[in-house]
Amino acid sequence: LLYKPIDRVTRSTLVLHDLLKHTPADHPDYPLLQDALRISQNFLSSINEDIDPRRTAVTTPKGEVRQAGR
């Protein structure tokens, strides 16, 4: 459940990216779509930067290495 809001932003970012590809550059909404895409990407980047330092390698009893913190 904790990843649902982030997943929603990820999907919205992909939709914005596709919408921007199919929107003519002279359309009045084009700059707004660019701003929305930039904001979404910056948000997701900041989330990734916050999560990565928390991940540490954990060795399981079977000798497998897994990522902790998820």
N, C-alpha and C positions, 0 to 999 in steps of 0.2 A: 504493500500500500504506500510505502514511503516514496517509491520511485514513480508512482502514477503522475504527480504534477510535473516532474521533470520529463517524463515520457511524453506528456501532452505538449510541452514546449518544444521538444525534439521534433515531434510530428508537425507542429505548426511551423517550425523553421523550414522543414522540408517542403511544406506546401507553399510557404512564402518564396522559397527558392524557385520552385517550378512556376509559380505565378509570375514571378519577375522575368523568367526566361520567355514567357509568352506574352508579356506586356510590351507594347511599343515604347521606345525611349521617350517619345514626345507626348505620351499619355499623361494627363495631370496627376494620376496616382503613382506614377513611376518613382518619383523621389520619396514618397511616403512609404512605398513598399521597400525601397532600399534602406530607409531608416529602420523600419520594423525588422528587416532581416538582420541588419547590423546589431540592433539591440538584442535580438534573440541569440545570435551567435556569441555576443559578448557575455550574455548571461550564462549560456552553456559552458563557455570557456572558464568563467569564474567558478562554476560548480566543479568542473573537472580539476582545476587547480587546487580547490579545497579538499577534494576527495583523495587525490593521488598521494599526498604525504602520509595519509592515514593507513594506506595499504602496506602491509609487511608480509614477507614470505613466511609461511608456516609449514613445517614438515610434519606430515601425518605419520601415524605408526607404521604404515606400509612403505614409508620412504618417499611418498609423493610430495611435491612442493605445491602449495596452494596460496592464493592471495587472500589474506585476511582483510577485514574491514568492509566487506560487502554485506 
